[in-house]
């Protein structure tokens, strides 16, 4: 039986790199890696499906207007323009919206010590650190890649969690950075947003009489069928795409939990942190429905039991905790 290593300063960094192997059972069994591989595979399958929905929607609406390939081109252009905008400025908008303030090591040395330990262990650059002045414990990561990543935590998180729990939360957020979940979530969000924009554009054009000239010029029977199919798809596609987006979000949370457990070699730290965050009665004032999916625990529904739901941004907490404690 090994003793727990001193986890402050340089000794702590070395312990993080070694993975605290003597402290707990290492969650590196076959099932652990199968879970990580399955989460990655399922997430990419969902992205492919969302992309296919956008292409089919663009084609159907373009076909109704006269040329299916023009519709696809329009949908792709919208997605690319929105993606570039989000890629280069999305993180700044999120941090500003969340009222997060940049801090340096001298402001919170203990927090920086934890972040530096885990960044070394994960082989990642130390992210920019932000603090949100709010007593509700929570955290999120943002940025387009590991070199431009930021992690924001609330003052309540620092006050209410012990070091093991804080490490679990930071490891979870760094896992999002290392797994490229930030860019992944942005990409899926842009695809879903593009589907909504194209659908809305089509429905508005139908409302104001768009497409009538084409139906009068011939192909009345075929045109009417295409119009009905396109109309139904335009209504259903945004709902279906949103459900897929939420499914992707839940898959990536499971993946970040598993990666964090692998990183710290102490799943109980994150499991205990999730319990404390979920049980806290404070409301995170700066959170909203546009940013709720970023947080480690959904801050919008602090008083509801988080049951498994198609419309949830996060997996059920009970299941996340159970998975961590089974490692």
Residue pairs with C-beta under 8 A, 6 or more apart in sequence:
1 22
2 22
2 23
3 22
4 20
4 23
5 11
5 12
5 14
5 15
5 20
5 23
6 12
6 15
7 15
7 16
7 117
7 163
8 113
9 113
12 113
12 117
13 116
13 117
13 120
15 117
16 117
16 118
16 120
16 121
16 264
17 120
17 121
19 26
19 121
19 263
19 264
19 265
20 264
20 265
20 266
21 265
23 265
23 266
24 265
24 266
24 267
24 268
25 327
26 265
27 258
27 261
27 262
27 265
27 267
27 327
28 262
32 258
32 262
32 327
35 254
35 258
35 323
36 255
36 258
36 259
36 262
39 251
39 252
39 254
39 255
39 258
40 255
42 251
43 184
43 248
43 251
43 252
43 255
46 188
46 244
46 247
46 248
46 251
47 184
47 187
47 188
47 191
47 248
49 244
50 188
50 191
50 192
50 195
50 241
50 244
50 245
50 248
51 191
53 195
53 237
53 240
53 241
53 244
54 75
54 79
54 191
54 194
54 195
54 198
54 241
55 72
55 75
56 233
56 237
57 75
57 195
57 198
57 199
57 233
57 234
57 237
58 68
58 71
58 72
58 73
58 74
58 75
58 76
58 198
59 68
59 69
59 71
59 72
60 68
60 71
60 226
60 229
60 230
60 233
60 234
61 71
61 198
61 202
61 230
61 234
62 68
62 69
62 70
62 71
62 72
62 73
62 74
63 71
63 226
63 230
64 71
64 202
64 211
64 214
64 223
64 226
64 227
64 230
65 71
65 210
65 211
65 214
66 214
74 198
75 194
75 195
75 198
78 194
78 197
78 198
79 190
79 191
79 194
82 190
82 193
82 194
82 197
83 186
83 187
83 190
86 186
86 189
86 190
87 144
87 183
87 186
88 144
90 142
90 144
90 186
91 142
91 143
91 144
91 148
91 150
91 182
94 142
94 291
94 294
95 130
95 142
95 150
95 152
97 286
97 288
97 290
97 291
98 132
98 140
98 152
98 286
98 287
98 291
99 132
99 133
99 286
100 130
100 131
100 132
100 150
100 152
101 130
101 131
101 132
101 133
102 128
102 129
102 130
103 111
103 129
103 130
103 131
105 112
107 131
108 129
108 131
108 158
110 163
111 129
111 153
111 158
111 166
112 129
114 163
114 166
114 167
114 170
115 126
115 127
115 129
115 151
115 170
115 174
116 126
117 167
118 167
118 170
118 171
118 174
118 263
118 264
119 125
119 126
119 127
119 174
121 263
121 264
122 171
122 174
122 175
122 178
122 263
123 178
124 146
124 149
124 174
124 177
124 178
125 146
125 147
125 149
127 141
127 143
127 146
127 149
127 150
127 151
127 174
127 177
128 143
128 149
128 150
128 151
129 150
129 151
129 152
129 153
130 150
130 151
130 152
130 153
131 152
131 153
131 154
131 155
131 158
132 152
132 153
132 154
132 155
132 284
132 286
133 154
133 155
134 154
134 155
134 156
134 282
134 284
134 285
134 286
135 154
135 155
135 156
135 159
135 282
136 154
136 156
136 280
136 282
136 283
136 284
136 285
136 299
136 302
137 154
137 156
137 157
137 159
137 160
137 161
137 276
137 277
137 280
137 282
138 153
138 154
138 156
138 157
138 277
138 284
138 287
138 295
138 296
138 297
138 299
139 151
139 152
139 153
139 154
139 157
139 169
139 170
139 172
139 173
139 295
139 296
140 151
140 152
140 173
140 291
140 294
140 295
140 296
141 149
141 150
141 151
141 152
141 173
141 174
141 176
141 177
141 181
141 182
141 294
142 149
142 150
142 152
142 182
142 294
143 149
143 150
143 177
143 182
144 182
144 183
144 186
145 180
145 182
145 183
146 177
146 178
149 177
149 182
151 170
151 173
151 174
151 177
153 169
153 170
154 284
156 280
156 282
157 166
157 169
157 277
158 166
160 276
160 280
161 169
161 273
161 276
164 266
164 268
164 269
164 272
165 269
165 270
165 272
165 273
165 276
166 273
167 264
167 266
167 269
168 260
168 264
168 266
168 267
168 269
168 270
168 271
168 272
168 273
169 270
169 273
169 277
169 296
171 259
171 260
171 261
171 263
171 264
171 269
171 270
172 256
172 257
172 260
172 270
172 296
173 256
173 296
174 260
174 263
175 181
175 255
175 256
175 257
175 259
175 260
175 263
176 182
176 252
176 256
178 259
179 252
179 255
179 256
179 259
181 252
181 255
181 256
184 248
184 252
185 248
185 249
185 252
185 293
185 294
188 244
188 245
188 248
189 245
191 241
192 238
192 241
192 242
192 244
192 245
195 237
195 238
195 241
196 238
196 241
198 234
199 234
199 235
199 237
199 238
202 210
202 230
202 231
202 234
203 231
203 234
203 235
204 210
205 211
206 227
206 231
211 227
214 223
215 223
215 224
215 227
243 310
243 311
246 293
246 310
246 311
246 312
246 313
247 310
249 293
249 313
249 314
250 312
250 313
250 314
250 315
253 314
253 315
253 320
254 315
254 320
254 323
257 270
257 320
257 323
257 324
258 323
258 327
260 270
261 267
261 270
261 324
261 327
264 270
267 324
267 325
267 327
268 324
268 325
270 324
271 320
271 321
271 324
271 325
274 296
274 297
274 317
274 320
274 321
274 324
275 317
275 321
277 296
277 297
278 297
278 306
278 317
280 302
281 302
281 303
282 302
283 299
283 302
284 295
284 299
284 302
287 295
287 299
287 300
288 300
289 300
292 298
292 299
292 300
292 313
293 313
293 314
297 314
297 317
298 306
298 312
298 313
298 314
306 312
306 314
306 316
306 317
306 318
307 316
308 315
308 316
308 319
314 320
